Amino acid sequence: MVVHDLDFPVYSRRTCLRRIFWLAYYLLFGWSRRLRNRIPAWFLHEKYYYALALARIDKILEVKALFGLTEEAQEHFPDLRSRLEGMGFEVRDHYHSEGPSELGRGRWDPPLPPLPKDYATYDRRYTLLGERQLPAEGSIVAWHIDHPMNLHDYLDFIERCKQEGRM
């Protein structure tokens, strides 16, 4: 048995103050790569560990997944690519471009087939808009690993796909 401890619905006031400071710092100085590099590791590592946790979930649930890492993510987390590859996942370079409006902005190297915009933002539609229609058989959908609030819906999505025989 595991007891999951949820003490408070929000972070402590001290933690909130630290987060507010670093979020405001990023808001004001995020344009500067030099100043952006001063953001403390503890603040950045939330997404790092979330990515690793999501990879472990995918491995346990036998999800066919690949990870796209931007240049900035690879700079901040130099070992993330090798850790994901060591878990058996394909990792591609990821960047954003100004593309046709019917396509999402995300691109991968080596390239994926172009994703329709609703599949490029599939997680946002599933989570925020409540659009629960499963994608067509053989489709690729993007599920952003930098939005931890999507985890519950991601597990729902995976479970539904497995029930439908799509994974």
C-alpha positions as CSV (number, residue, x, y, z in Angstrom):
1,M,0.0,0.0,0.0
2,V,1.1,3.5,-0.8
3,V,-0.3,6.5,1.1
4,H,-0.2,9.6,-1.1
5,D,0.0,12.7,1.1
6,L,-1.7,15.9,-0.1
7,D,-1.4,18.4,2.7
8,F,-2.6,21.7,1.1
9,P,-4.5,22.6,-2.1
10,V,-1.9,25.2,-2.9
11,Y,1.8,25.5,-2.1
12,S,2.9,27.1,1.2
13,R,3.2,30.9,1.3
14,R,7.0,30.6,1.3
15,T,7.0,28.4,-1.8
16,C,4.4,30.7,-3.5
17,L,6.6,33.7,-2.8
18,R,9.7,31.9,-4.3
19,R,7.7,30.9,-7.3
20,I,6.2,34.4,-7.8
21,F,9.7,35.9,-7.6
22,W,11.1,33.5,-10.3
23,L,8.0,33.7,-12.5
24,A,8.2,37.5,-12.3
25,Y,11.9,37.4,-13.0
26,Y,11.3,35.3,-16.1
27,L,8.5,37.5,-17.2
28,L,10.7,40.6,-17.0
29,F,14.1,39.1,-18.0
30,G,13.2,36.0,-20.0
31,W,14.2,37.6,-23.2
32,S,17.8,37.5,-22.1
33,R,19.5,34.1,-22.3
34,R,22.2,35.2,-19.9
35,L,19.6,36.3,-17.2
36,R,17.4,33.3,-18.0
37,N,20.3,31.0,-17.1
38,R,20.2,32.3,-13.5
39,I,16.9,30.7,-12.8
40,P,17.5,28.1,-10.1
41,A,17.7,24.4,-10.9
42,W,15.0,23.5,-8.4
43,F,12.6,25.5,-10.4
44,L,13.5,24.0,-13.7
45,H,13.8,20.4,-12.5
46,E,10.1,20.1,-12.0
47,K,9.6,19.6,-15.7
48,Y,12.7,17.5,-16.0
49,Y,11.4,15.0,-13.4
50,Y,7.9,15.2,-14.8
51,A,9.3,14.2,-18.2
52,L,11.1,11.2,-16.6
53,A,8.0,10.2,-14.6
54,L,5.9,10.4,-17.8
55,A,8.5,8.2,-19.6
56,R,8.3,5.6,-16.8
57,I,4.5,5.6,-17.0
58,D,4.7,5.1,-20.8
59,K,7.1,2.2,-20.3
60,I,4.9,0.6,-17.6
61,L,1.8,1.0,-19.8
62,E,3.7,0.0,-22.9
63,V,2.8,3.2,-24.8
64,K,4.6,3.7,-28.1
65,A,5.9,7.2,-27.5
66,L,8.7,9.5,-28.7
67,F,10.0,12.6,-27.0
68,G,10.8,15.9,-28.7
69,L,13.3,18.1,-26.9
70,T,13.9,21.7,-27.8
71,E,17.5,23.1,-28.0
72,E,16.8,25.0,-24.8
73,A,15.5,22.0,-22.9
74,Q,18.6,20.1,-24.0
75,E,20.9,22.9,-22.8
76,H,19.2,22.9,-19.4
77,F,18.9,19.2,-19.1
78,P,22.0,17.8,-20.9
79,D,21.4,14.2,-19.7
80,L,17.7,14.0,-20.4
81,R,18.1,12.7,-23.9
82,S,20.4,9.9,-22.9
83,R,18.1,9.0,-19.9
84,L,15.1,8.8,-22.2
85,E,17.0,6.8,-24.8
86,G,18.3,4.5,-22.1
87,M,14.7,3.8,-21.2
88,G,14.1,2.7,-24.8
89,F,12.4,5.8,-26.2
90,E,13.2,7.6,-29.4
91,V,14.2,11.2,-28.9
92,R,14.1,13.8,-31.6
93,D,15.0,17.4,-31.8
94,H,12.0,19.7,-31.5
95,Y,11.4,23.3,-32.6
96,H,8.6,25.6,-33.5
97,S,8.1,27.3,-36.8
98,E,5.6,29.6,-38.5
99,G,3.7,27.1,-40.6
100,P,0.4,27.0,-42.4
101,S,-2.5,27.8,-40.0
102,E,-4.0,24.3,-40.5
103,L,-0.9,22.7,-39.1
104,G,0.6,23.0,-35.6
105,R,3.8,25.0,-35.1
106,G,5.7,22.0,-33.7
107,R,8.4,20.4,-35.9
108,W,10.7,17.5,-35.3
109,D,14.0,16.4,-36.6
110,P,13.9,13.8,-38.1
111,P,10.5,15.0,-39.3
112,L,7.2,13.5,-38.4
113,P,4.4,13.5,-40.9
114,P,2.6,16.9,-40.6
115,L,0.1,16.9,-37.8
116,P,-3.3,18.5,-38.3
117,K,-3.6,21.4,-35.9
118,D,-6.2,19.6,-33.7
119,Y,-3.8,16.7,-33.3
120,A,-0.8,19.0,-32.6
121,T,-2.8,20.5,-29.7
122,Y,-4.7,17.3,-28.9
123,D,-3.8,17.3,-25.2
124,R,-5.1,20.9,-24.8
125,R,-8.4,20.0,-26.4
126,Y,-8.8,16.8,-24.4
127,T,-7.9,18.4,-21.1
128,L,-9.2,22.0,-21.3
129,L,-12.0,21.7,-23.8
130,G,-13.3,18.3,-22.8
131,E,-13.1,16.9,-26.4
132,R,-12.9,13.2,-25.7
133,Q,-13.1,11.9,-29.2
134,L,-10.2,9.4,-29.7
135,P,-8.0,10.0,-32.8
136,A,-8.3,7.9,-35.9
137,E,-6.4,4.6,-36.0
138,G,-2.7,5.1,-36.6
139,S,-2.8,8.8,-35.9
140,I,0.0,10.7,-34.1
141,V,-1.1,13.1,-31.4
142,A,1.0,15.5,-29.4
143,W,0.8,15.4,-25.6
144,H,2.9,18.2,-24.1
145,I,5.1,17.0,-21.2
146,D,5.5,20.6,-19.9
147,H,1.9,20.7,-18.6
148,P,1.8,18.4,-15.5
149,M,-1.9,19.3,-15.0
150,N,-2.6,17.0,-18.0
151,L,-1.4,13.9,-16.3
152,H,-4.8,12.7,-15.1
153,D,-6.3,13.1,-18.5
154,Y,-3.3,11.5,-20.2
155,L,-3.9,8.4,-18.1
156,D,-7.6,8.5,-19.1
157,F,-6.6,8.8,-22.7
158,I,-4.2,5.9,-22.6
159,E,-6.7,3.7,-20.8
160,R,-9.4,4.5,-23.4
161,C,-7.1,3.8,-26.3
162,K,-6.1,0.5,-24.8
163,Q,-9.7,-0.5,-24.2
164,E,-10.4,0.3,-27.9
165,G,-7.4,-1.7,-29.0
166,R,-5.5,1.3,-30.4
167,M,-2.3,0.7,-28.4
